[in-house]
């Protein structure tokens, strides 16, 4: 691999307090993904992956699975979890993180149209998963917005715009958020590289075969019923890339 390795040496991560001001209350469409990715660079010293899977049925119901995979940082994270602070950044305890995940589950269960919520925490590998089923796309969008509202106390800004749409035989992944390239370029080179090699992965599965899609980097499975997109996290932060994709079926 050219450039910096995925894992970076001790002492290279600096606390960047400005990562906590990339959201402003007057912003119409706050980008939580950009917000949390920049915050990750404060403590994580290896590449990681965020995966979004949506399994859609023809009637508009389905299931979403969100996975945050920090397994490549598990060595460092295990060390951090034994400490109170890293360069003045307070490290949350396992109990605190589990409390947030439990609140996320309980919040999602209150949303109309959400029938099932499951959370999994793999502390050996630092892989965290939330799975929920939805009756329709509106329920899914409501669940995302409600969750962001309830988790404001952990610096999660409200996500108000719809993230998904499904009607007239077309599935849309919407992504109408402002980028934050200035914040990215303020990061030290090793942290920028970490975001360059870390990925956002979206996988969408359907009952019908895909005949058309708008994102040029997306790949359709051999069955024709699933589509995957992988993007460097830095592309989403800087605006070089987008998750937006419009998919139609036979």
Buried (B, 14 or more C-beta within 10 A) or exposed (E): EEEBEBBBEEEEBEBBEEBEEBBEEEEEEBBBBBBBBBBBBBBBBBBBBBBBBBBBEEEBBBBBBBBBBBBBBBEBBEEBBEEEEBEEBEBBEEEEBBEBBEBBBEBBEEBEBBEEBEBEBBBEEBBBBBBBBBBBBBBBBBBBBBBBBBBEEEEBBBBEBBBBBBEEEEBBBBBEBEBBEEBBEBBBEBBBBBBBBBBBBBBBBBEBEBEEBEBEEBEBEEEBBBBBBBBBBBBBBBBEBBBBBBBBBE
